[in-house]
């Protein structure tokens, strides 16, 4: 445990700062459950009861004790199948568990999820389960998207861009932006952002950017930071 963790100081908790992290360059941290590990993206502090954004990996046959969700939980399944007593959620599934819900998660085959804890807005009480197998909306010749959730100024969606196309997100951002690159890559000036890169910006994650030669798929959340 680092000095910062021992002191209880947050990690990337200042929302006014731009953050860019690639999962392949981060260190996995153990959780209270054997076989469940986490990559920290942001945390208010290092307790188990904090606002946090993470990538969580369940080894084959691992589980996490039953727990409730103060101020909500949302996650997107990156690989494998995540399960609880309410169902099985394969790769490409997005789930919102609102304030006060409870479950006992596990994974028979192993999985990775992108998860955000304790970050729901007040009165956002709808449980949502959606998957990439649902019909995509056509934005233009280069862009398709799926709207996952919308509440007040907050919007969450998946978007995919065809190879070498300009990155123009289908929804205008007010209140900060957060992006996880799911597949492909983004080229911006001299930077190449590969999967799985997480970017959080108080304004916009990209200014002059293009999809790579294989296109790019993004998980986008905006309007929720301020």
PAZAPA-4460 file (N, C-alpha, C; in steps of 0.05 Angstrom, whole numbers, plus 32768, in hexadecimal, padded with zeros to 4 digits):
% residues 226
    n_x    n_y    n_z   ca_x   ca_y   ca_z    c_x    c_y    c_z   seq   type   mol
   8011   7FE8   8000   8000   8000   8000   8012   8019   8000     1      X     A
   800B   802C   7FEF   801B   8044   7FED   8016   8057   8004     2      X     A
   8028   806B   8006   8024   8080   801A   800A   808E   8016     3      X     A
   8003   8094   7FFD   7FEA   80A2   7FF7   7FD2   8092   8001     4      X     A
   7FD3   8077   7FFC   7FBD   8066   8005   7FBB   8065   8023     5      X     A
   7FD1   8063   8031   7FD1   8062   804E   7FC5   807C   805A     6      X     A
   7FCA   8092   804D   7FC1   80AB   8057   7FA3   80B0   8050     7      X     A
   7F98   809F   803F   7F7C   80A2   8037   7F77   80B8   8023     8      X     A
   7F8C   80C2   8016   7F88   80D7   8002   7F7C   80CA   7FE9     9      X     A
   7F6B   80DA   7FDB   7F5E   80D0   7FC3   7F71   80CC   7FAC    10      X     A
   7F67   80C0   7F97   7F77   80BA   7F7F   7F68   80C5   7F67    11      X     A
   7F73   80D8   7F59   7F66   80E6   7F42   7F4A   80F0   7F4A    12      X     A
   7F47   80F9   7F63   7F2D   8102   7F6D   7F26   811F   7F67    13      X     A
   7F39   812E   7F5C   7F34   814A   7F55   7F28   814A   7F39    14      X     A
   7F0E   814F   7F37   7F00   814D   7F1D   7F08   8163   7F0A    15      X     A
   7F15   8178   7F14   7F1E   818E   7F02   7F37   8187   7EF3    16      X     A
   7F44   8170   7EF9   7F5C   8168   7EEB   7F56   8154   7ED5    17      X     A
   7F64   8157   7EBE   7F62   8143   7EA9   7F73   812A   7EB1    18      X     A
   7F68   8113   7EAC   7F76   80FA   7EB3   7F75   80E7   7E9B    19      X     A
   7F8C   80DB   7E94   7F8E   80C7   7E7F   7F9C   80AF   7E8A    20      X     A
   7F8F   8098   7E8B   7F9C   807F   7E95   7F97   8068   7E82    21      X     A
   7FAB   8059   7E7C   7FA8   8040   7E6D   7FAA   8028   7E80    22      X     A
   7F97   8016   7E7E   7F96   8000   7E91   7FAF   7FEF   7E90    23      X     A
   7FBB   7FEC   7E79   7FD3   7FDB   7E78   7FEB   7FE7   7E87    24      X     A
   7FEA   8000   7E8E   8000   800D   7E9D   7FFA   8010   7EBB    25      X     A
   7FE3   8006   7EC4   7FDC   8009   7EE0   7FE1   7FEF   7EF0    26      X     A
   7FE1   7FF2   7F0A   7FE6   7FDB   7F1C   7FCC   7FD1   7F28    27      X     A
   7FC7   7FB7   7F26   7FB0   7FAC   7F32   7FB2   7FAC   7F51    28      X     A
   7F9C   7FB3   7F5E   7F9B   7FB3   7F7B   7F88   7F9D   7F85    29      X     A
   7F8F   7F90   7F9B   7F7D   7F7C   7FA5   7F65   7F88   7FB2    30      X     A
   7F4F   7F79   7FB3   7F36   7F81   7FC0   7F32   7F70   7FD9    31      X     A
   7F1D   7F75   7FE9   7F18   7F64   8000   7F11   7F47   7FF9    32      X     A
   7F0C   7F41   7FE0   7F05   7F26   7FD8   7F1B   7F19   7FC7    33      X     A
   7F22   7F00   7FCD   7F36   7EF2   7FBD   7F2C   7EEF   7FA1    34      X     A
   7F3F   7EF4   7F8E   7F38   7EF1   7F72   7F2B   7F09   7F65    35      X     A
   7F27   7F1E   7F75   7F1B   7F37   7F6A   7F2F   7F4D   7F6E    36      X     A
   7F39   7F59   7F58   7F4D   7F6E   7F58   7F43   7F87   7F49    37      X     A
   7F50   7F9E   7F4F   7F46   7FB7   7F44   7F5D   7FC8   7F39    38      X     A
   7F57   7FD7   7F24   7F68   7FED   7F1B   7F5A   8006   7F23    39      X     A
   7F67   8017   7F32   7F5B   8030   7F3B   7F5E   8045   7F25    40      X     A
   7F47   8051   7F1E   7F47   8068   7F0B   7F43   8082   7F1A    41      X     A
   7F2F   8083   7F2B   7F2C   8099   7F3E   7F1F   808F   7F57    42      X     A
   7F26   809B   7F6E   7F1A   8094   7F88   7F1B   80AD   7F99    43      X     A
   7F05   80B2   7FA8   7F05   80C8   7FBB   7F18   80C2   7FD2    44      X     A
   7F19   80A8   7FDB   7F2D   809F   7FEE   7F31   8081   7FEA    45      X     A
   7F40   8074   7FFC   7F46   8058   7FF8   7F37   8046   800B    46      X     A
   7F20   804F   8015   7F0F   803E   8024   7EFE   802D   8011    47      X     A
   7EEF   801A   801C   7EDE   8009   800C   7EC2   8016   8008    48      X     A
   7EBF   802E   8012   7EA5   803B   8011   7EA7   8057   8005    49      X     A
   7EB5   8059   7FEF   7EBB   8073   7FE3   7EB0   8075   7FC7    50      X     A
   7EAE   808D   7FBD   7EA8   8091   7FA0   7EC1   8089   7F90    51      X     A
   7EBD   8078   7F7C   7ED4   806C   7F6E   7ECD   8064   7F52    52      X     A
   7EE1   8066   7F40   7EDF   805B   7F25   7EF6   8047   7F22    53      X     A
   7EF0   802F   7F19   7F05   801A   7F18   7F00   8007   7F01    54      X     A
   7F14   7FF8   7EFA   7F10   7FE0   7EEA   7F14   7FC9   7EFD    55      X     A
   7F01   7FB7   7EFE   7F01   7FA1   7F11   7F03   7F86   7F02    56      X     A
   7F15   7F75   7F0B   7F19   7F5B   7EFF   7F11   7F45   7F12    57      X     A
   7EFF   7F34   7F0A   7EF7   7F1C   7F18   7F05   7F04   7F0C    58      X     A
   7F15   7EF5   7F1B   7F20   7EDC   7F11   7F0A   7EC8   7F0F    59      X     A
   7F0F   7EB3   7F00   7EFC   7E9D   7EFC   7EF3   7E92   7F17    60      X     A
   7ED9   7E91   7F1C   7ECE   7E86   7F34   7ECE   7E99   7F4C    61      X     A
   7ED6   7EB2   7F49   7ED8   7EC4   7F5F   7EBD   7ED3   7F64    62      X     A
   7EBB   7EDE   7F7C   7EA2   7EEC   7F83   7EA9   7F03   7F97    63      X     A
   7E95   7F14   7F9B   7E97   7F2A   7FAE   7E80   7F29   7FC1    64      X     A
   7E84   7F2E   7FDB   7E6E   7F2B   7FEE   7E56   7F3D   7FE7    65      X     A
   7E3F   7F35   7FF0   7E27   7F45   7FEC   7E2A   7F60   7FF8    66      X     A
   7E22   7F75   7FE8   7E26   7F90   7FF2   7E10   7FA2   7FE5    67      X     A
   7E0B   7FB9   7FF3   7DF8   7FCC   7FE9   7E07   7FE2   7FD9    68      X     A
   7DF8   7FF3   7FCC   7E03   8008   7FBB   7DFA   8023   7FC4    69      X     A
   7E07   802F   7FD8   7E00   804B   7FDF   7E07   805D   7FC8    70      X     A
   7DF4   806D   7FBF   7DF9   8080   7FA9   7DFF   8072   7F8F    71      X     A
   7DF8   8058   7F8D   7DF7   804B   7F73   7E11   803E   7F69    72      X     A
   7E0E   802D   7F55   7E24   8020   7F48   7E1D   801D   7F2A    73      X     A
   7E30   8022   7F19   7E2C   801D   7EFC   7E45   800E   7EF2    74      X     A
   7E41   7FFB   7EE0   7E59   7FED   7ED5   7E54   7FE5   7EB8    75      X     A
   7E6A   7FE1   7EAA   7E6A   7FD7   7E8E   7E7C   7FC0   7E8D    76      X     A
   7E73   7FA9   7E82   7E83   7F91   7E81   7E96   7F92   7E69    77      X     A
   7EB0   7F91   7E6F   7EC4   7F93   7E5B   7ECB   7F78   7E4F    78      X     A
   7ECC   7F63   7E5F   7ED3   7F48   7E57   7EC5   7F33   7E69    79      X     A
   7EBF   7F1C   7E5E   7EB3   7F06   7E6E   7E96   7F0B   7E74    80      X     A
   7E8D   7EFE   7E8A   7E71   7F01   7E93   7E71   7F07   7EB1    81      X     A
   7E65   7F1D   7EB8   7E61   7F24   7ED4   7E45   7F1B   7EDC    82      X     A
   7E42   7F10   7EF4   7E28   7F05   7EFD   7E21   7F0E   7F19    83      X     A
   7E08   7F0E   7F1F   7DFE   7F11   7F3A   7DE3   7F02   7F3C    84      X     A
   7DD5   7F04   7F52   7DBD   7EF4   7F56   7DA6   7EFD   7F43    85      X     A
   7DAA   7F14   7F35   7D95   7F1E   7F23   7D9A   7F17   7F06    86      X     A
   7DB2   7F0C   7EFF   7DB7   7F05   7EE3   7DD4   7F03   7EDC    87      X     A
   7DD9   7EFE   7EC3   7DF4   7EFC   7EB8   7DF7   7F12   7EA3    88      X     A
   7E0F   7F1F   7EA4   7E13   7F37   7E93   7E2D   7F32   7E83    89      X     A
   7E2A   7F2B   7E6A   7E42   7F26   7E59   7E4F   7F3F   7E50    90      X     A
   7E66   7F3C   7E43   7E75   7F52   7E38   7E63   7F64   7E28    91      X     A
   7E66   7F7F   7E2C   7E56   7F92   7E1E   7E3C   7F99   7E2C    92      X     A
   7E39   7F91   7E45   7E20   7F97   7E55   7E26   7FAF   7E67    93      X     A
   7E12   7FC1   7E68   7E13   7FD8   7E7A   7DFD   7FD5   7E8F    94      X     A
   7E04   7FD9   7EA9   7DF1   7FD6   7EBE   7DF2   7FED   7ED1    95      X     A
   7DDB   7FF8   7EDA   7DD9   800C   7EEF   7DC9   8000   7F06    96      X     A
   7DD5   7FFF   7F1D   7DC8   7FF7   7F36   7DC5   8010   7F48    97      X     A
   7DAD   801A   7F4B   7DA9   8033   7F59   7DAD   8031   7F77    98      X     A
   7DAC   8048   7F84   7DB0   804B   7FA1   7D9F   8037   7FB0    99      X     A
   7DAC   8028   7FC3   7D9E   8016   7FD5   7D9C   7FFA   7FCB   100      X     A
   7DA3   7FF4   7FB1   7DA1   7FD9   7FA7   7DB7   7FC8   7FB3   101      X     A
   7DB4   7FAE   7FB1   7DC7   7F9B   7FBE   7DCA   7F83   7FAB   102      X     A
   7DE3   7F79   7FAA   7DE7   7F60   7F9B   7E00   7F52   7FA4   103      X     A
   7E04   7F39   7F9A   7E1A   7F28   7FA1   7E28   7F20   7F87   104      X     A
   7E3B   7F30   7F7D   7E47   7F2B   7F63   7E5B   7F14   7F62   105      X     A
   7E5D   7F07   7F4B   7E70   7EF1   7F47   7E75   7EEE   7F29   106      X     A
   7E89   7EDD   7F22   7E8E   7ED7   7F06   7E98   7EBA   7F04   107      X     A
   7E89   7EAA   7EF6   7E91   7E8E   7EF3   7EA9   7E8B   7EE0   108      X     A
   7EA9   7E9B   7ECB   7EBF   7E98   7EB7   7ED4   7EAE   7EBA   109      X     A
   7ECF   7EC2   7ECB   7EE1   7ED8   7ECE   7ED7   7EEF   7EBD   110      X     A
   7EDE   7F08   7EC5   7ED4   7F1F   7EB5   7EE4   7F38   7EBE   111      X     A
   7EE1   7F4D   7EAE   7EEB   7F67   7EB5   7ED4   7F7B   7EB1   112      X     A
   7ED1   7F8E   7EC4   7EBC   7FA2   7EC1   7EC8   7FBE   7EC7   113      X     A
   7EBD   7FD1   7EB9   7EC2   7FEE   7EBF   7EAC   7FF6   7ED2   114      X     A
   7EB2   8000   7EEA   7E9D   8005   7EFD   7EA1   8020   7F0B   115      X     A
   7E8A   802D   7F0F   7E89   8047   7F1D   7E77   8044   7F35   116      X     A
   7E81   804A   7F4D   7E72   8047   7F66   7E6C   8062   7F73   117      X     A
   7E53   8063   7F7E   7E4A   807A   7F8E   7E4C   8095   7F80   118      X     A
   7E42   8095   7F67   7E44   80AD   7F57   7E29   80B5   7F4A   119      X     A
   7E13   80A9   7F53   7DF9   80AF   7F48   7DF0   80CB   7F51   120      X     A
   7DE1   80D8   7F40   7DD4   80F1   7F48   7DBB   80EB   7F59   121      X     A
   7DB4   80FE   7F69   7D9C   80FB   7F7A   7D84   80F6   7F68   122      X     A
   7D73   80E3   7F71   7D59   80DC   7F64   7D5D   80CC   7F4A   123      X     A
   7D75   80C3   7F44   7D7A   80B1   7F2E   7D77   8095   7F37   124      X     A
   7D5F   808A   7F35   7D58   8070   7F42   7D52   805A   7F2F   125      X     A
   7D57   805D   7F15   7D4F   8048   7F02   7D65   8034   7EFE   126      X     A
   7D5E   801A   7F01   7D71   8005   7EFA   7D71   8000   7EDC   127      X     A
   7D88   7FFD   7ED1   7D8B   7FFA   7EB4   7D9D   7FE3   7EAD   128      X     A
   7D96   7FD3   7E9A   7DA7   7FBE   7E8E   7DA5   7FC0   7E70   129      X     A
   7DBB   7FC7   7E63   7DBB   7FC9   7E45   7DD4   7FBB   7E3B   130      X     A
   7DD3   7FB3   7E21   7DE9   7FA4   7E15   7DEF   7FAE   7DF9   131      X     A
   7E07   7FAA   7DF0   7E0F   7FB4   7DD5   7E00   7FA5   7DBF   132      X     A
   7DF2   7F8F   7DC6   7DE2   7F81   7DB2   7DC9   7F90   7DAA   133      X     A
   7DC2   7FA5   7DB9   7DAB   7FB5   7DB3   7DB0   7FC6   7D9A   134      X     A
   7D9B   7FCE   7D8C   7D9F   7FDE   7D73   7DAF   7FF8   7D79   135      X     A
   7DC2   7FFE   7D67   7DD1   8016   7D69   7DC3   802C   7D59   136      X     A
   7DC6   8045   7D62   7DBB   805C   7D54   7DD0   8067   7D41   137      X     A
   7DC8   806F   7D29   7DDA   807A   7D16   7DDB   8098   7D1A   138      X     A
   7DF3   80A2   7D20   7DF7   80BF   7D23   7DFE   80CC   7D09   139      X     A
   7E10   80BF   7CFA   7E17   80C8   7CDF   7E26   80B1   7CD1   140      X     A
   7E32   80B6   7CBA   7E3F   80A0   7CAB   7E56   8094   7CBA   141      X     A
   7E61   80A2   7CCE   7E79   8099   7CDB   7E75   8090   7CF8   142      X     A
   7E5C   8095   7D03   7E58   8093   7D20   7E3E   8085   7D26   143      X     A
   7E3F   8071   7D38   7E27   8065   7D43   7E28   8066   7D62   144      X     A
   7E11   8065   7D6F   7E12   8066   7D8D   7DFA   8058   7D99   145      X     A
   7DFC   8051   7DB2   7DE7   8046   7DC3   7DE5   8058   7DDC   146      X     A
   7DCD   8063   7DE0   7DC9   8073   7DF8   7DC3   8060   7E10   147      X     A
   7DD4   8060   7E24   7DD2   804E   7E3A   7DC1   8059   7E51   148      X     A
   7DC5   8073   7E57   7DB7   8080   7E6D   7DB8   809E   7E6A   149      X     A
   7DA2   80AB   7E73   7DA2   80C8   7E73   7D92   80D1   7E8B   150      X     A
   7D9D   80E4   7E9A   7D8F   80EF   7EB2   7D99   810B   7EB6   151      X     A
   7D86   811E   7EB4   7D8D   813A   7EB6   7DA4   8141   7EA2   152      X     A
   7DBA   814B   7EAC   7DD0   8153   7E9A   7DE3   813C   7E94   153      X     A
   7DDF   8125   7EA0   7DF1   810E   7E9C   7DE7   80FC   7E86   154      X     A
   7DFA   80F3   7E75   7DF4   80E0   7E60   7E0A   80CC   7E5E   155      X     A
   7E03   80B2   7E5A   7E16   809C   7E57   7E0F   808E   7E3D   156      X     A
   7E23   8089   7E2D   7E1E   807B   7E13   7E37   806D   7E09   157      X     A
   7E32   805B   7DF6   7E47   804E   7DE7   7E47   805B   7DCB   158      X     A
   7E5F   805E   7DC0   7E61   806A   7DA5   7E78   805C   7D97   159      X     A
   7E74   8057   7D7D   7E8A   804C   7D6D   7E8E   805C   7D53   160      X     A
   7EA7   805F   7D4C   7EAF   806F   7D35   7EBD   805D   7D21   161      X     A
   7EB7   8061   7D08   7EC4   8052   7CF3   7EE1   805A   7CF0   162      X     A
   7EF1   8049   7CE3   7F0E   804E   7CE1   7F14   806A   7CD6   163      X     A
   7F27   8077   7CE3   7F32   8091   7CDB   7F1E   80A8   7CDB   164      X     A
   7F07   80A3   7CE7   7EF2   80B9   7CE7   7EF8   80CD   7CFE   165      X     A
   7EEF   80E5   7CFA   7EF3   80F9   7D0F   7EE1   80F3   7D27   166      X     A
   7EED   80F7   7D3F   7EDE   80F2   7D58   7ECD   810B   7D5E   167      X     A
   7EB3   8109   7D56   7E9F   811D   7D5E   7E8A   810E   7D6E   168      X     A
   7E8A   8111   7D89   7E77   8103   7D99   7E5B   810C   7D94   169      X     A
   7E48   80FA   7D94   7E2C   8100   7D8C   7E1D   8112   7DA0   170      X     A
   7E27   8115   7DB9   7E1A   8126   7DCC   7E2D   813B   7DD7   171      X     A
   7E24   8154   7DD7   7E35   816A   7DE0   7E38   8168   7DFF   172      X     A
   7E51   816E   7E08   7E57   816B   7E24   7E55   8185   7E33   173      X     A
   7E47   8184   7E4A   7E47   819A   7E5D   7E4A   818D   7E78   174      X     A
   7E5F   8194   7E87   7E62   8188   7EA1   7E76   8172   7EA3   175      X     A
   7E8A   8172   7E91   7E9F   815E   7E93   7E9A   8145   7E83   176      X     A
   7EAF   8136   7E7D   7EAD   811F   7E6B   7EC0   8109   7E74   177      X     A
   7EB7   80F1   7E70   7EC7   80D9   7E78   7EC4   80C4   7E62   178      X     A
   7EDA   80B9   7E59   7EDA   80A6   7E42   7EEB   808E   7E49   179      X     A
   7EE1   8076   7E42   7EF1   805E   7E43   7EF2   8053   7E27   180      X     A
   7F0B   8050   7E1C   7F0E   8044   7E01   7F0B   8026   7E04   181      X     A
   7EF6   801B   7DF7   7EF0   7FFF   7DF9   7F00   7FEE   7DE5   182      X     A
   7F02   7FF8   7DCD   7F12   7FE9   7DB8   7F1B   7FFE   7DA3   183      X     A
   7F2F   7FF6   7D94   7F3A   8008   7D80   7F4C   801D   7D8D   184      X     A
   7F4F   8034   7D80   7F61   8049   7D8B   7F57   8064   7D81   185      X     A
   7F61   8079   7D8F   7F5C   8095   7D88   7F77   80A3   7D84   186      X     A
   7F79   80B2   7D6E   7F91   80C1   7D69   7F8A   80DF   7D6C   187      X     A
   7F99   80EC   7D7E   7F96   8109   7D82   7FB1   8116   7D83   188      X     A
   7FB6   8127   7D6F   7FD0   8134   7D6C   7FE6   811E   7D6D   189      X     A
   7FF8   811F   7D80   800E   810C   7D82   8007   80F4   7D94   190      X     A
   7FEE   80F4   7DA0   7FE6   80DF   7DB3   7FD6   80C9   7DA5   191      X     A
   7FDB   80B1   7DAC   7FCB   809A   7DA4   7FC0   808D   7DBD   192      X     A
   7FA6   808C   7DC0   7F99   8081   7DD7   7F8E   8065   7DCF   193      X     A
   7F98   8051   7DDC   7F8F   8035   7DD6   7F7B   802B   7DEA   194      X     A
   7F6E   8015   7DE4   7F5D   8008   7DF8   7F70   7FFB   7E0D   195      X     A
   7F6A   7FF9   7E25   7F54   8006   7E34   7F5F   801F   7E41   196      X     A
   7F5A   8036   7E35   7F63   8050   7E40   7F4B   805F   7E4B   197      X     A
   7F4E   8069   7E64   7F39   8079   7E71   7F41   8096   7E72   198      X     A
   7F30   80A8   7E69   7F36   80C5   7E69   7F1F   80D3   7E77   199      X     A
   7F26   80E5   7E89   7F12   80F6   7E96   7F1B   8113   7E93   200      X     A
   7F09   8124   7E8A   7F11   8140   7E85   7EFA   8153   7E8E   201      X     A
   7F01   8169   7E9B   7EEC   817B   7EA5   7EDD   8189   7E8E   202      X     A
   7EE8   8188   7E76   7EDB   8194   7E5E   7ED5   817D   7E4A   203      X     A
   7EE8   8178   7E38   7EE4   8163   7E24   7EFD   8152   7E22   204      X     A
   7EF9   8138   7E1F   7F10   8126   7E1E   7F21   8129   7E04   205      X     A
   7F13   8130   7DEE   7F21   8133   7DD4   7F1B   814D   7DC8   206      X     A
   7F2E   8159   7DB9   7F29   8171   7DAA   7F2B   816C   7D8C   207      X     A
   7F42   8164   7D83   7F47   815E   7D67   7F50   8141   7D65   208      X     A
   7F3E   812E   7D64   7F45   8112   7D65   7F38   8102   7D4F   209      X     A
   7F45   80EB   7D47   7F3A   80D9   7D33   7F3C   80BD   7D3D   210      X     A
   7F2A   80AC   7D33   7F2B   8090   7D39   7F43   8084   7D2A   211      X     A
   7F4E   806E   7D36   7F64   8061   7D2A   7F5C   8051   7D11   212      X     A
   7F6F   8042   7D06   7F6A   8034   7CED   7F56   801D   7CEF   213      X     A
   7F50   8014   7D08   7F3C   8000   7D0D   7F23   800B   7D19   214      X     A
   7F20   8025   7D19   7F09   8031   7D26   7F0C   8032   7D45   215      X     A
   7EF7   803A   7D53   7EF9   803B   7D70   7EDD   803A   7D7C   216      X     A
   7EDB   802C   7D93   7EC2   802B   7DA2   7EC7   8038   7DBD   217      X     A
   7EB5   8049   7DC7   7EB8   8057   7DE0   7EA0   8054   7DF2   218      X     A
   7EA6   8053   7E0C   7E92   8057   7E21   7E94   8074   7E29   219      X     A
   7E7F   8083   7E28   7E80   80A0   7E2E   7E6C   80A7   7E43   220      X     A
   7E74   80B8   7E56   7E63   80C2   7E6A   7E69   80E0   7E6D   221      X     A
   7E54   80F1   7E6C   7E5A   810D   7E6D   7E44   811C   7E7D   222      X     A
   7E4B   8134   7E86   7E38   8144   7E95   7E36   813E   7EB2   223      X     A
   7E47   812C   7EBC   7E44   8121   7ED8   7E59   812B   7EEB   224      X     A
   7E6D   8139   7EE1   7E84   8140   7EF2   7E7F   815A   7F01   225      X     A
   7E70   816D   7EF6   7E6C   8187   7F02   7E4E   818F   7F00   226      X     A
***
